[in-house]
Amino acid sequence: MNLLLKSTTALALNLGVLTGPAFAGMDEAKQFLDTEIGDLSTLSRADQEKEMQWFVDAAKPFAGMEIKVVSETITTHEYESKVLAPAFTAITGIKITHDLIGEGDVVEKLQTQMQSGENIYDAYINDSDLIGTHWRYQQARNLTDWMAGEGKDVTNPGLDVADFIGTSFTTGPDGKLYQLPDQQFANLYWFRYDWFTDPKIKAEFKDKYGYELGVPVNWSAYEDIAEFFTGKTIDGQTVYGNMDYGKKDPSLGWRFTDAWMSMAGMGDKGEPNGLPVDEWGIRVNDKSQPTGSCVARGGATNSPAAVYAIEKYTQWLDKYSPPAAAGMTFSEAGPIPSQGAVAQQMFWYTAFTADMVGDGAKAVLNDDGTPKWRMAPSPHGAYWEEGMKVGYQDAGSWTLMESTPVDRAKAAWLYAQFVVSKTVDVKKSHVGLTFIRESTIQDKSFTERAPKLGGLVEFYRSPARVRWSPTGTNVPDYPKLAQLWWQNIGDASSGAKSAQEALDSLCQQQERVLQRLERAGVQGDLGPKLNEEQDPEVWLSQPGAPKPKLANEKPQPVTVDYDTLIASWQK
């Protein structure tokens, strides 16, 4: 990406000066502010220097230490690894190695550290989806107590935790903060605004379906739009009405645990997550103890709503997506809409915004650099009800493990705070477009850039954004349970099993993990306590999730005009 390349080059030109511990201090900090930050900060230059002076002073006891941290590979973390880590090393004398690996590999390393007690990394940026795991196992440092106690001397007085927009996702039921957000992105609906507003296309759609072409509010309208566009020739190429991915790969699991089931309406009402049944179909009791995943124990993972969710996914992947999509992973499928042959995508991560506005996205950009596309809230399925979770938001967050020695945890915590600091955050957000701070979202530089970001700024400034949330605390062991999803859903996406067969297998495997955790007692009073199995009808006849099968799974389609929607957010 141009911004990242420019930043890396600028820093490299100054490596003769910024060379490490012997030169650490405010001269290096000022050079960093001059060459990298400029006026892209919510702080004045004087306050930037004040914050940098604090880092210089706080880091002195740790100068010369070599610290290793890890994150998944996305644009935001590439910027941290290639630009901010060398700058931090130069300013503080703490040598940071910031490794970039696949998201699944991050979870695997974290799991290994939890099981072995070996300090593999001094800090992790891992998804807040693990909040239920961290809260129950108590192997991650509780940051609320850390910042007030053992880590007080290395906690930035200007950190301003209240300015972070995602701390509700990283707080356990005990009210303690276990992770600090570093980057956030939502799962939204993406569509070709230029096609949806073309008078000829609009007239053709209304003539065929009897209602206005617009942003689909429900899956019924999404399906009609997918059918309408698939096979049409626009701008000299054949286009498709849906984009997705289906390769049997760990990323296929995220495709579903990232709230696809709640979008369909599988779980219960509740924000940020459904209670007592969440978007994984796991039920908990009033003590937050998981009690089941299958319908026979009061869960919903194999319920009619879940089957509907999988069947719609597989139908749309097969009928309305580019043929190659079924063999793609998350990262391979992400840039495809930027090539110009996709009309809409329901399940689109805003982490790909940077790819959609870069040099490789000219097919979907106007001559002035404004996008031909927009993003909007994703539509919901037939089982969805008002008050339910509407979508997923990823919150990659800093996590300090208890197995990390105190001095190493302190040095790593300094780096974590540096890359999320108010001095740095606006610039980092312009590179990666993964907002974590309210002050950054409201910065004038994003008001100026908003027209070129296709609705991203409007979404994050809207009251709607709080309704998108990560996996909640019902999931007691994310690493063990998450790996079951892609293997079972892969059987459905490949046609090896029906949706019902795949989900029956999934919920049974989830319950076997819950049973092992219950027998082992490793999570104490917070661990699973499974319900006895009953006739599924006992649960299906009760209010809430699991829900009985609907007589009509394709209700009346509803669309909304995009510009009207945006205007409603700005009132």
C-alpha positions in Angstrom: 0.0 0.0 0.0 1.3 3.5 -0.9 1.0 4.9 2.6 2.8 2.0 4.1 5.5 2.0 1.5 6.0 5.8 2.0 6.3 5.3 5.7 8.7 2.4 5.5 10.9 4.3 3.1 10.9 7.5 5.2 11.9 5.6 8.2 14.6 3.6 6.4 16.2 6.9 5.2 16.8 7.8 8.8 18.1 4.4 10.1 21.6 5.9 10.2 20.3 8.0 13.1 17.6 5.6 14.5 19.9 2.7 15.3 18.9 1.4 18.7 19.7 1.5 22.4 22.8 3.7 22.3 20.8 6.5 20.6 17.4 6.1 22.2 15.8 9.3 23.4 13.9 12.4 22.5 16.0 13.3 19.4 14.9 10.1 17.8 11.3 10.7 19.0 11.3 14.1 17.4 12.6 12.8 14.2 9.9 10.1 14.2 7.3 12.8 14.7 8.7 14.9 11.9 9.1 12.1 9.3 6.2 9.9 10.2 3.4 11.6 12.1 3.4 15.3 11.1 -0.1 16.7 11.7 -1.8 13.3 11.5 -2.5 13.0 15.2 -5.3 14.1 17.6 -2.5 15.6 19.8 -0.7 18.9 19.4 3.0 18.7 18.6 3.7 19.7 22.2 1.5 16.9 23.6 3.0 14.4 21.1 6.4 15.3 22.5 5.1 15.0 26.1 3.8 11.5 25.3 7.0 10.5 23.7 9.0 11.8 26.7 6.9 9.5 28.9 7.8 6.5 26.7 11.5 7.4 26.8 11.5 7.7 30.6 9.4 4.7 31.3 11.5 2.5 29.0 14.9 3.2 30.6 14.9 0.2 33.0 14.3 -2.1 30.0 16.8 -0.6 27.5 18.6 -3.3 25.6 15.9 -6.0 26.1 14.8 -8.0 23.1 11.1 -8.5 23.1 9.0 -10.6 20.7 5.3 -10.0 19.9 3.0 -11.5 17.3 -0.1 -10.7 15.3 -1.9 -11.8 12.2 -0.9 -10.4 8.8 -3.1 -7.5 7.9 -2.2 -4.0 6.6 -2.4 -2.4 10.1 0.0 -4.9 11.6 2.4 -4.7 8.7 2.6 -1.0 9.4 3.3 -1.7 13.1 5.9 -4.3 12.3 7.7 -2.4 9.5 7.4 1.2 10.7 6.3 1.5 14.3 8.4 -1.3 15.8 11.7 0.1 14.5 10.7 3.6 15.6 9.9 2.3 19.1 13.2 0.5 19.2 15.0 3.7 18.2 13.1 5.9 20.7 13.2 3.5 23.7 16.2 1.2 23.2 13.9 -1.8 23.6 14.4 -4.1 20.6 11.1 -5.2 19.3 10.6 -8.1 16.9 6.9 -8.0 15.7 6.2 -11.2 13.9 3.4 -11.5 11.3 1.8 -14.9 10.9 -1.6 -16.3 9.9 -4.5 -15.8 12.3 -4.8 -19.5 12.9 -1.1 -19.7 13.7 -1.5 -16.9 16.3 -4.2 -18.9 18.1 -2.0 -22.0 17.9 1.0 -20.3 19.5 -1.2 -18.8 22.2 -2.8 -22.2 22.9 0.7 -23.8 23.1 1.8 -21.1 25.6 -1.3 -21.7 27.7 -0.8 -25.5 27.7 3.0 -25.5 28.3 3.6 -22.4 30.3 6.5 -21.6 28.0 6.9 -18.0 27.1 6.7 -18.2 23.4 5.8 -14.5 22.9 5.9 -11.6 25.3 2.6 -10.2 24.0 0.0 -11.3 21.5 -2.5 -9.3 19.4 -5.2 -11.9 19.3 -8.9 -11.6 18.6 -11.2 -10.6 21.4 -13.1 -13.7 20.3 -11.0 -15.3 23.0 -12.5 -13.3 25.8 -14.4 -16.2 27.2 -11.2 -18.3 27.1 -9.1 -15.7 28.9 -11.7 -14.9 31.5 -12.3 -18.6 32.4 -8.7 -19.9 32.3 -7.2 -16.8 34.0 -4.0 -17.3 32.1 -4.1 -13.8 30.6 -3.2 -10.8 32.8 -6.3 -8.9 33.9 -5.4 -5.5 32.5 -7.6 -3.6 34.9 -5.6 -4.8 37.9 -2.3 -4.8 36.0 -2.6 -1.1 35.1 -3.5 -0.2 38.7 -0.9 -2.5 40.3 2.1 -4.4 38.9 2.1 -2.5 35.6 1.2 0.9 36.9 4.8 2.3 36.4 4.6 1.3 32.7 1.0 2.4 32.0 0.8 5.6 30.0 -1.1 8.3 31.9 -2.4 9.4 28.5 -3.7 6.0 27.4 -7.3 7.1 27.9 -9.0 3.7 27.9 -12.4 5.4 27.7 -11.5 6.6 24.2 -11.3 3.0 22.9 -14.5 2.0 21.1 -14.1 -1.8 21.6 -13.4 -2.3 25.3 -16.9 -3.8 25.9 -15.7 -6.7 23.7 -12.6 -7.3 25.8 -14.2 -7.1 29.2 -15.2 -10.3 31.1 -18.4 -10.8 33.0 -16.4 -9.9 36.1 -16.0 -6.4 34.8 -12.3 -6.7 34.2 -10.5 -5.7 31.0 -8.4 -8.6 29.7 -7.4 -7.3 26.3 -6.7 -3.8 24.8 -8.0 -3.3 21.2 -5.3 -2.6 18.6 -7.4 -2.7 15.4 -11.1 -3.2 14.6 -13.0 -4.0 11.5 -16.6 -4.9 10.9 -18.3 -7.4 8.6 -20.6 -5.4 6.4 -22.5 -5.5 3.1 -20.6 -4.3 0.0 -22.2 -3.3 -3.3 -21.7 -1.5 -6.6 -23.4 1.8 -5.9 -23.0 2.9 -9.5 -25.0 -0.1 -10.8 -27.6 0.1 -8.0 -28.3 3.8 -8.9 -28.2 3.3 -12.7 -31.7 4.2 -13.9 -31.8 1.5 -16.6 -30.7 -1.2 -14.2 -33.1 0.0 -11.5 -36.1 0.0 -14.0 -35.2 -3.5 -15.2 -35.0 -4.8 -11.6 -38.3 -3.2 -10.5 -40.0 -4.6 -13.7 -38.9 -8.1 -12.8 -39.3 -8.1 -9.0 -41.9 -5.5 -8.3 -39.8 -3.4 -5.8 -36.9 -0.9 -5.8 -33.4 -2.0 -6.2 -31.5 -0.9 -3.1 -29.5 -2.1 -0.1 -31.2 -5.3 1.0 -32.6 -5.3 4.5 -33.3 -9.0 4.5 -31.9 -12.2 2.9 -35.0 -12.4 0.7 -34.0 -9.2 -1.1 -30.3 -10.2 -1.2 -31.2 -13.4 -2.9 -33.3 -11.6 -5.6 -30.5 -9.2 -6.2 -28.0 -12.0 -6.5 -30.2 -13.8 -9.0 -30.8 -10.5 -11.0 -27.1 -9.6 -11.5 -25.7 -13.1 -12.1 -24.9 -13.6 -15.7 -25.6 -10.0 -16.8 -23.1 -8.3 -19.0 -22.1 -4.9 -17.6 -19.2 -2.8 -18.9 -18.3 -5.6 -21.3 -17.9 -8.4 -18.7 -20.1 -11.1 -17.1 -20.9 -10.2 -13.6 -21.9 -12.1 -10.5 -24.5 -11.4 -7.8 -22.6 -12.8 -4.8 -19.1 -13.3 -3.6 -17.9 -15.7 -0.9 -15.4 -18.5 -0.3 -15.7 -22.2 0.4 -12.3 -24.0 0.6 -12.0 -26.4 3.5 -9.5 -24.3 5.4 -9.3 -22.7 8.9 -10.6 -19.4 7.4 -13.9 -21.1 6.5 -14.5 -21.4 10.3 -14.3 -17.7 10.8 -16.8 -17.3 7.9 -19.4 -18.8 10.3 -18.3 -18.1 13.8 -18.0 -14.4 12.8 -21.7 -14.1 13.3 -23.2 -15.6 10.2 -25.6 -17.6 12.4 -26.8 -14.6 14.3 -27.3 -12.7 11.1 -29.6 -15.6 10.0 -31.4 -15.3 13.4 -30.2 -18.5 15.1 -29.5 -17.1 18.6 -31.2 -15.1 21.2 -31.8 -11.4 21.6 -29.1 -9.4 23.4 -26.2 -7.1 22.6 -23.3 -7.4 22.3 -24.2 -11.1 22.1 -27.3 -13.2 22.4 -28.2 -14.6 25.8 -28.6 -17.3 26.9 -27.9 -18.7 23.4 -25.1 -17.0 21.4 -24.0 -16.9 17.8 -22.2 -20.2 18.1 -25.4 -21.9 19.3 -23.9 -22.4 22.8 -26.3 -22.0 25.7 -25.2 -20.8 29.1 -27.0 -20.7 32.5 -27.3 -17.7 34.8 -23.8 -18.3 36.1 -22.3 -18.1 32.5 -21.6 -21.8 32.5 -22.0 -23.4 29.1 -24.8 -26.0 29.2 -25.1 -27.3 25.6 -24.7 -26.8 21.9 -27.1 -29.3 20.4 -30.9 -28.6 20.5 -31.3 -31.6 22.8 -29.5 -29.7 25.5 -31.0 -26.3 24.7 -28.3 -25.2 22.2 -29.0 -24.1 18.7 -25.9 -25.1 16.6 -28.0 -27.7 14.8 -31.3 -25.9 15.0 -33.6 -25.2 12.0 -32.3 -21.6 11.9 -28.7 -22.8 11.7 -29.5 -25.3 8.9 -31.2 -22.4 7.0 -28.1 -20.3 7.5 -25.8 -23.0 6.0 -28.2 -23.9 3.2 -28.4 -20.2 2.0 -24.7 -19.9 2.1 -24.1 -23.0 0.0 -26.9 -22.2 -2.5 -25.6 -18.7 -3.1 -22.0 -19.9 -3.3 -23.0 -22.4 -6.0 -25.6 -20.4 -8.0 -24.5 -16.7 -7.9 -20.7 -16.6 -7.2 -17.7 -16.8 -9.6 -16.9 -20.5 -10.1 -13.5 -20.2 -8.5 -15.0 -18.9 -5.2 -15.7 -22.4 -3.9 -12.0 -23.2 -3.9 -10.9 -19.9 -2.3 -9.8 -19.0 1.2 -10.7 -15.8 3.1 -7.5 -14.0 1.9 -7.8 -15.1 -1.7 -11.5 -14.1 -1.9 -11.1 -10.7 -0.2 -9.7 -8.7 -3.2 -12.0 -10.2 -5.8 -14.8 -7.5 -5.7 -12.1 -4.9 -6.5 -11.7 -6.6 -10.0 -15.0 -5.2 -11.0 -17.2 -8.2 -11.8 -19.1 -8.6 -8.5 -22.4 -6.7 -7.8 -22.7 -7.3 -4.0 -21.2 -9.3 -1.1 -23.1 -9.7 2.1 -20.1 -11.0 4.1 -17.4 -8.4 3.5 -14.8 -7.4 6.0 -13.9 -3.7 6.2 -10.3 -4.8 6.6 -10.3 -5.0 2.8 -11.1 -1.3 2.5 -7.5 -0.5 2.0 -7.3 -2.9 -1.0 -10.5 -1.3 -2.4 -9.0 2.2 -2.6 -5.5 1.3 -3.7 -3.8 1.1 -7.1 -5.1 -2.4 -7.7 -8.7 -1.4 -7.4 -9.0 1.0 -10.4 -11.8 -1.2 -11.9 -14.1 0.0 -9.0 -12.9 3.6 -8.6 -13.9 6.7 -10.5 -11.3 8.9 -12.2 -11.2 11.2 -9.2 -10.5 8.3 -6.8 -13.9 8.1 -5.3 -15.4 4.6 -5.1 -18.0 3.1 -7.4 -18.9 0.9 -4.4 -20.3 1.5 -1.0 -20.6 -0.4 2.3 -23.8 -0.7 4.4 -25.2 -2.9 7.2 -25.6 -6.5 6.2 -29.1 -7.9 5.7 -30.6 -10.3 8.2 -32.2 -13.7 7.7 -35.7 -15.0 8.2 -35.2 -16.1 11.8 -33.8 -12.7 12.9 -35.7 -10.5 15.3 -35.3 -6.9 16.4 -32.9 -6.8 19.4 -30.6 -9.5 18.1 -27.0 -9.1 17.1 -26.8 -7.9 13.5 -23.2 -8.6 12.5 -19.6 -9.3 13.5 -16.8 -6.9 14.5 -13.2 -8.1 14.8 -11.2 -6.6 17.6 -7.6 -7.7 17.4 -6.4 -6.9 20.9 -3.2 -6.9 23.0 -3.0 -9.7 25.5 -0.3 -10.3 28.1 -0.1 -13.9 29.3 0.6 -14.7 33.0 3.4 -17.0 31.9 5.4 -14.0 30.6 8.0 -12.8 33.1 7.1 -9.4 34.6 9.9 -7.4 33.2 9.3 -8.8 29.7 5.5 -8.1 30.1 6.2 -4.6 31.1 8.5 -3.9 28.1 5.9 -5.5 25.7 3.2 -3.4 27.3 5.1 -0.3 26.6 5.2 -1.2 22.9 1.5 -2.1 22.9 0.7 1.3 24.2 3.0 3.0 21.8 1.2 1.6 18.7 -2.3 2.5 20.0 -1.2 5.9 21.4 -3.0 9.1 20.5 0.3 10.3 19.0 0.3 7.4 16.5 -3.3 6.3 16.1 -4.6 8.7 13.4 -1.7 7.9 11.1 -1.9 4.2 11.7 -5.7 4.4 11.0 -5.1 6.1 7.7 -2.8 3.2 6.7 -4.9 0.3 7.9 -8.4 1.8 8.2 -9.1 -0.3 11.3 -10.4 2.2 13.9 -10.1 1.7 17.6 -10.4 5.3 19.1 -13.4 7.6 19.1 -11.1 10.6 18.9 -9.5 9.2 15.7 -12.9 8.5 14.1 -13.9 12.1 14.7 -10.6 13.6 13.4 -11.0 16.2 10.7 -8.6 14.3 8.4 -11.2 11.5 8.2 -14.0 14.0 7.5 -11.9 15.0 4.5 -11.1 11.5 3.4 -14.6 10.0 4.0 -15.8 10.5 0.4 -13.1 8.1 -0.8 -13.8 5.4 1.7 -17.3 4.3 0.6 -19.2 4.7 3.8 -16.6 3.4 6.3 -16.3 6.7 8.2 -20.0 7.2 8.2 -20.5 3.7 9.6 -18.0 4.2 12.4 -19.5 7.6 13.3 -23.0 6.2 13.4 -24.9 4.8 16.4 -25.3 1.6 14.4 -21.6 0.5 14.9 -22.1 -0.7 18.5 -24.5 -3.5 17.2 -21.6 -5.3 15.5 -19.6 -7.3 18.0 -17.1 -10.2 18.2 -17.6 -13.6 19.7 -18.8 -13.3 23.3 -18.1 -15.0 26.6 -20.3 -18.1 26.0 -17.4 -19.7 24.2 -15.2 -21.3 26.9 -12.2 -22.4 24.9 -11.9 -20.7 21.5 -8.9 -22.6 20.2 -10.4 -26.0 20.8 -13.9 -25.2 19.5 -13.0 -22.9 16.6 -11.1 -25.7 14.8 -14.3 -27.8 14.7 -16.2 -25.3 12.6 -14.2 -25.3 9.4 -13.9 -29.1 9.3 -17.6 -29.6 9.6 -18.8 -26.6 7.6 -16.3 -27.7 4.9 -18.3 -31.0 4.6 -21.4 -28.9 3.9 -19.8 -26.5 1.4 -18.2 -29.4 -0.5 -21.4 -31.3 -0.7 -20.0 -34.2 1.3 -22.8 -33.8 3.9 -26.1 -32.0 4.1 -26.3 -28.9 6.2 -28.2 -30.8 8.9 -25.7 -33.7 8.9 -22.7 -31.3 9.2 -24.3 -29.3 12.0 -25.4 -32.4 13.9 -21.7 -33.5 13.8 -20.5 -30.0 14.8 -22.7 -29.6 17.8 -21.9 -33.1 19.1 -18.2 -32.4 18.7 -18.6 -29.1 20.6 -20.4 -30.9 23.4 -17.6 -33.5 23.7 -15.1 -30.6 24.2 -17.5 -29.1 26.8 -17.8 -32.4 28.5 -14.0 -32.8 28.7 -13.7 -29.3 30.2 -16.4 -30.1 32.7 -14.8 -33.4 33.8 -11.3 -31.8 34.1 -12.6 -29.0 36.2 -9.9 -26.7 34.8 -12.2 -23.7 34.6 -13.6 -24.1 38.1 -17.1 -22.6 38.7 -16.9 -20.8 35.3 -16.6 -24.0 33.3 -19.3 -26.0 31.5 -22.1 -27.7 33.3 -24.0 -29.6 30.6 -27.8 -30.0 30.6 -29.3 -33.5 30.4 -30.4 -34.4 26.8 -34.2 -34.1 26.2 -36.5 -34.5 23.2 -35.6 -31.5 21.0 -39.2 -30.5 20.9 -39.0 -29.6 24.6 -36.6 -26.8 23.7 -38.0 -25.8 20.3 -41.5 -25.2 21.9 -40.0 -22.7 24.4 -39.6 -19.0 23.7 -36.2 -17.8 22.2 -33.5 -20.0 20.8 -33.5 -22.7 19.6 -36.3 -21.8 17.3 -38.7 -24.1 15.5 -38.6 -24.3 11.7 -40.5 -21.5 9.9 -43.2 -22.4 7.5 -41.9 -19.6 5.2 -38.1 -19.0 5.1 -38.4 -16.4 2.4 -40.5 -13.5 3.7 -41.4 -10.4 1.7 -38.1 -8.8 0.4 -37.2 -5.4 1.7 -34.7 -2.8 0.4 -33.7 0.7 1.5 -32.2 3.5 -0.5 -28.5 3.9 0.5 -28.4 7.6 0.6 -31.5 7.7 2.8 -29.9 5.2 5.2 -26.7 7.3 5.5 -28.8 10.4 6.1 -30.6 8.7 9.0 -27.2 8.0 10.6 -26.2 11.6 10.4 -29.2 13.1 12.1 
